[in-house]
């Protein structure tokens, strides 16, 4: 349960918050990332603290704290060296995520304030998918 920004006495769960966004015409996006080795990739993201639910041998749903983050799609013959895919995770807890990833042994860039108005870092999964994690800086996006 999280308090509302202007009324900390009112709390709602993530599921209800996302339902409300969609109900008012907002969107909720979950990217699908390519994956040549589902077992290896599932192990990687579970070590980072994510929940991974395999739909079948070729597709998996990756979530964190009951919120969808991205999906994995098995692509036979996929070359991670040629991968340009990725996604952006927006969170006010950038430092916590950085620590979590580093503690899990993931390679992470230093957290930095970027010229486009984000306080962020990047990690790359075994498939070459670049995952950026960050938040807006004052006056930023």
C-alpha positions as CSV (number, residue, x, y, z in Angstrom):
1,X,0.0,0.0,0.0
2,X,1.3,3.4,-1.0
3,X,0.0,6.8,0.2
4,X,-1.2,9.3,-2.4
5,X,1.2,12.2,-3.1
6,X,-1.1,14.9,-1.7
7,X,-2.9,12.9,0.9
8,X,-0.7,10.5,2.9
9,X,-3.7,9.4,4.9
10,X,-5.1,7.7,1.7
11,X,-3.4,4.5,0.6
12,X,-3.9,2.3,-2.4
13,X,-2.3,-0.8,-3.7
14,X,-0.3,-1.1,-7.0
15,X,-3.0,-3.1,-8.7
16,X,-5.6,-0.5,-8.0
17,X,-3.2,2.3,-9.0
18,X,-2.6,0.7,-12.4
19,X,-6.3,-0.1,-12.8
20,X,-7.0,3.6,-12.3
21,X,-4.4,4.8,-14.8
22,X,-5.9,2.5,-17.5
23,X,-9.4,3.5,-16.6
24,X,-8.7,7.2,-17.1
25,X,-7.3,6.7,-20.6
26,X,-3.7,6.2,-19.5
27,X,-1.5,3.5,-20.7
28,X,0.5,0.7,-19.0
29,X,3.3,-0.8,-21.1
30,X,5.2,-4.0,-20.7
31,X,8.0,-4.5,-23.3
32,X,8.9,-7.9,-24.6
33,X,12.7,-8.6,-24.7
34,X,14.3,-11.2,-27.0
35,X,15.9,-14.2,-25.3
36,X,18.0,-17.1,-26.8
37,X,18.3,-19.1,-23.5
38,X,15.3,-19.0,-21.3
39,X,16.8,-21.0,-18.4
40,X,19.9,-18.8,-18.2
41,X,17.9,-15.6,-18.4
42,X,15.3,-16.7,-15.8
43,X,18.1,-17.5,-13.4
44,X,19.7,-14.1,-14.1
45,X,16.6,-12.1,-13.3
46,X,15.6,-14.2,-10.3
47,X,19.1,-13.6,-8.8
48,X,18.4,-9.9,-9.2
49,X,15.2,-10.2,-7.0
50,X,12.6,-10.4,-9.8
51,X,9.7,-12.9,-9.9
52,X,9.7,-14.8,-13.2
53,X,6.6,-16.8,-14.2
54,X,7.1,-19.0,-17.3
55,X,4.1,-19.2,-19.5
56,X,5.7,-22.0,-21.5
57,X,9.2,-23.0,-22.7
58,X,9.3,-19.9,-24.9
59,X,7.7,-17.1,-23.0
60,X,8.0,-15.7,-19.5
61,X,6.6,-12.8,-17.5
62,X,9.0,-10.8,-15.3
63,X,7.6,-8.8,-12.4
64,X,8.7,-7.0,-9.3
65,X,6.5,-6.4,-6.2
66,X,3.4,-7.7,-8.2
67,X,4.0,-5.2,-11.0
68,X,4.8,-6.3,-14.6
69,X,8.2,-5.1,-15.7
70,X,8.9,-6.9,-18.9
71,X,8.4,-10.2,-20.7
72,X,10.9,-12.6,-22.2
73,X,10.4,-14.2,-25.6
74,X,12.5,-17.1,-26.8
75,X,14.0,-16.4,-30.2
76,X,15.9,-19.3,-31.6
77,X,19.2,-18.4,-33.2
78,X,19.1,-14.9,-31.6
79,X,22.6,-13.2,-31.4
80,X,23.0,-11.2,-28.2
81,X,25.9,-9.3,-29.8
82,X,23.6,-7.8,-32.4
83,X,20.8,-6.9,-29.9
84,X,19.5,-3.3,-29.7
85,X,16.5,-4.0,-27.4
86,X,16.0,-2.7,-24.0
87,X,13.6,-0.9,-21.6
88,X,13.5,1.8,-19.1
89,X,12.3,1.2,-15.5
90,X,11.2,4.5,-13.8
91,X,11.4,4.4,-10.0
92,X,12.0,6.9,-7.2
93,X,14.2,4.2,-5.7
94,X,17.1,4.3,-8.2
95,X,19.8,3.9,-5.5
96,X,18.0,0.9,-4.0
97,X,17.8,-0.8,-7.4
98,X,21.5,0.0,-8.1
99,X,22.5,-1.6,-4.8
100,X,20.2,-4.6,-5.4
101,X,21.7,-5.2,-8.8
102,X,25.3,-4.7,-7.7
103,X,24.8,-7.1,-4.7
104,X,23.4,-9.7,-7.1
105,X,26.7,-9.5,-9.1
106,X,25.2,-7.7,-12.0
107,X,27.4,-5.2,-13.9
108,X,26.0,-1.7,-13.5
109,X,27.1,1.7,-14.6
110,X,27.5,4.4,-11.9
111,X,24.4,6.4,-11.2
112,X,24.6,9.7,-12.9
113,X,22.4,12.8,-13.7
114,X,21.9,12.8,-17.4
115,X,21.5,15.8,-19.7
116,X,18.0,14.6,-20.6
117,X,16.8,15.1,-17.0
118,X,17.1,11.6,-15.6
119,X,19.1,10.3,-12.6
120,X,19.9,6.8,-13.8
121,X,22.1,3.8,-14.3
122,X,22.2,0.9,-16.9
123,X,22.7,-2.8,-16.7
124,X,22.7,-5.4,-19.5
125,X,21.3,-8.9,-19.3
126,X,23.1,-11.9,-20.8
127,X,21.1,-11.4,-24.0
128,X,22.4,-7.9,-24.6
129,X,19.1,-6.2,-23.5
130,X,20.0,-2.9,-22.0
131,X,17.9,-2.0,-18.9
132,X,18.0,1.6,-17.7
133,X,16.7,2.4,-14.3
134,X,16.1,5.9,-13.1
135,X,14.0,8.9,-12.1
136,X,13.4,12.4,-13.2
137,X,15.6,15.1,-11.8
138,X,14.2,18.5,-10.7
139,X,13.3,20.3,-13.9
140,X,13.8,17.0,-15.9
141,X,11.5,15.0,-18.0
